Amino acid sequence: MVKNNAKKLGKSHRFGDLVAIMRTLLGEKGCRWDKSQNHKTLIKYLREESAEVEDAIRREDWNNLKEELGDLMLQIVFHSVLAERENLFDIKDVLREINSKLVRRHPHVFGGKKAETPAEVLENWNRIKLREKGKGK
């Protein structure tokens, strides 16, 4: 079944297909290297991919940025699928968290708060963040 879908999955642009590919790689008949990884062994790859994204941006190499963002996204999905296998959380939980955070921290867009300048937006973001972490008013 995996081989039958490989051509189709290799050309897909759907996020769910990326998650399915990663689940297959970590599955019973998956990749030995991928299956030997854990959150800590992947730290160096997460850092490396983040640095490569930064480098592509600094060089304004947009074709390379596209590739590097994909590699960084892979790291996020890899960690999420590992966590799913450990019954910690899954990719839907990750997406739910970031969606909720973006709405909460943009009350000038999704609520009635005013923020006229980028500096005011950042000030609100930081104030909300501190409050959420239990360190602010």
Phi, psi and omega in degrees: 000318180298313181295325179295326182267354188302315182297315180295313181295325180293344179250002185287152174245009184271134180300318180300329178290324176299316179297318179296320178298315181295320177298322178294315180299327180267358183280181185307317181257023185278203185274129182299320180295310180302317183291342180273355183275158172218178184304319183287322180291339181273352183304315183296327179286324176298315178295316181299314181293322177298317179294323179290326174297312179301316181298316180297322178294313181300323180277354184055040178263088189291327176295318178291324178301319178304313179295315184292324175297322175298318178296321178293319177299322177302318180299319179295315179293320179302309179299321182293319179289323173301315180297323177298316180295333180268006181058037178265309177190174177226181184298328177296323177295320178298313180295319178299317180299312183290323177298315180297316180298316181297320179291314180299320187269006174236058181294342177285345178254316186256005180215202185260004182288148178259140172208106187272337184231160175303325178296319178294323177299312181296320178298315178298314180304311182294322178296316179295318179300313178299318178298316180296327180274003178078021184244007183218179180277000000 
